[in-house]
Amino acid sequence: MLGSENRNRRRRNIQKVAFGILWATATLNLLALVGFLLFIAVNGISAINWEFLSEMPRNAMTEGGILPTILGTLYLSLGAILVAFPIGVGTAIYLNEFARDGFWVRMIRQGVVNLAGVPSVVYGLFGLAFFVIIMKLGVSIIAGSLTLAAFILPLVIGSAEEALRAVPKNMRLASLALGATRWQTIYRVVLPPALPSMLTGLILGISRAAGETAPIMFTAAVFSTAKLPTSIFDEVMAMPYHIYVLATSGTNIEETRHLQYGTALLLLLIVVVLNLFAILLRNRLQKRYKSST
């Protein structure tokens, strides 16, 4: 009896220690995130004003605003999503709903997993060689968007496949038993409940596309331009590359320090707003599906 009480007490003590470690780890991560955001906000908030958001840069980027970089980042991110999301969802539907499990399907899935771990600079070099040079798109919005689309495509495919797997198989069998075709089953039965979860991949894709530097450095971005882009074949300025150049090149690094932090703060805000929009859209689709069922 005494031995059993000692074992129970030891288990409780071990549990308390384990829970304490987990709590400390979560708290440390939260404090690191809050500290990072506060550091960026404190150093960058002085640069945020209407001139900073709405005007062109002047005097070797030490004055004026960053309007071209804001528009360039939005163009590249949205262009990448418009390309990657339908291709990624279509690929996931084929792999999960149509393809028979076998050697080649397993190889494709393994390839997608491996591509997700390829460094972004490799995608940048691929975009430079294929889209810029071979396809002769030049350094442009379309080349950068296609490169970013290739970069986030594995993420979109993976999240879309997980969303499709989460739909119960009985729903497919019931639809087929009622006489629906396979495509009708996918379109009307499988996709509606899976689509909100697919938007998780879209959310992550937006964040990655908006914050990448290496892919757009080779394919889309220039450091300074006197005009805003007028077509998808124009080159653009982009916020990540803008921060990189301001912080590492030129002779006015210290003079532009507040602009570096201000641009970083604005980039964080843009990513948060885009993510919030995607989350609200996902929640709305989930509520619509639940109400219709």
C-alpha positions, 0 to 999 in steps of 0.5 A: 500500500505504501509502495503504491502511494509512493509511485502515485506521488512520484507520477504526480511529481513527474507530471507537474515537472513536465507540465511546468516545462511545457508551460515555460516553453510556451511562455518563452515562445510568447515572450519572444514573439511579443519582444520581437513585435515590440522591438520592430514597432518601437523602432519603426513606428516613427516612420509610419505616416501618410507620406511614408505610405503614399509617396515615391522615394526620394534622395537615395531612398532616405526621404519620401515614401515606399508606395512602390514597394507596397504595391509591388509586394501586393502584386507579387503575393496575390499573383503567386496565390492566383497561380498556386492555389488552383494548381495546388488544389487540382493536384491534391484532388487528383492525388487523393481522389483519382490516382491509384496508390502506387509507386508513381503516386508515392514518388510524386508525394515524396517529391512534393515533400522534398520541394517544400524543404528546398531553400528559397534561393534555389527557387530564385535561381530556377525562376531566373533561368526558366521564367526570366531567361528561357521564357523571356519574361524578363525581370517582371511581376509575372516572372516573380509571381510564377517563381513565388507560386512554385515556391509555395505550391508544395505547401498548398498541395500538402494542406489541400490533401490533408483537407480532402483526407479529413472528409469522411469516406462514407460521404463519398460512398453515399453520394455514389450510391445515390447515382452521382458521378465521381466528379459530382461527388467531388464538386458537391460533396467533398470540396465544400467541407474541405475548402475551408481547411484548404484556406489554411494553406492559402493563409500560410502561402500568403505569409511566405510569398509576402515575406520572401526576398531571394525568389523576387531578388532574381526575378522581379524586384529592383531597388529603385524605380521612378514609376509605378508598374503599369503591366505584369511585365514591368519590374517592381520594388518589393518590401522584403528586398527593399529592407535587405538593400537598405540594411546592407548596401549603400552609404546611408544605412544609418540614415535609413534605419528608421525606414528599415524598421518602418518598412518591416513593421508595415510588412508585418501589418500587411501579412496580418491583414491578409491572413485575417482576411483569409481566416474570416473567409474560411470561417464564413465558408465553414458557417455557410456549409454547416447551415446548408447541412 
